[in-house]
């Protein structure tokens, strides 16, 4: 094979990869828009409560200085088991509040966190009231709240890079 032919083959493959990535990005964005139809938008619903460790949480207040990643998850959610380690990882460098949806009482949720070695802040929504107020119908759901406004929503699997990018772009 000539050097010129090799370069054309390489360019063709590179172009195919770029087209595939662009297509995947558009499809992912469209699915997120479709899934997020019922989710709160604009001004974030008030969230003034206590974490399972007894910490007072006022989401609007803490989002005034820096954006906050709000992660709705459940102990029974299979996709959450892939996303939660990433949330735990980014919680070391970002403000993260998580809401455990319909996952049992505080003791059960704390046992789950201990078993997985997760250290993120958790609000236990054992009856799903917070989830309903926010329009959450799918776990996991991640939102970025900046100055009390919802600036980003995504559902399903998200990588640490995706979380970081959403926080940066808010």
DAQUI-V549608 format. One record per run of one state. SS is the DSSP state (H for helix, E for strand, C for the rest). FROM is the first residue (numbers start at 1). LEN is the number of residues. If there is no record, write none. Layout:
SS/FROM/LEN  SS/FROM/LEN
//
This chain:
C/1/2  H/3/36  C/39/3  E/42/2  C/44/4  E/48/3  C/51/5  E/56/3  H/59/4  C/63/5  E/68/6  C/74/6  H/80/11  C/91/4  E/95/7  C/102/4  H/106/11  C/117/4  E/121/5  C/126/3  H/129/6  C/135/6  E/141/6  C/147/2  E/149/7  C/156/4  H/160/10  C/170/1
//
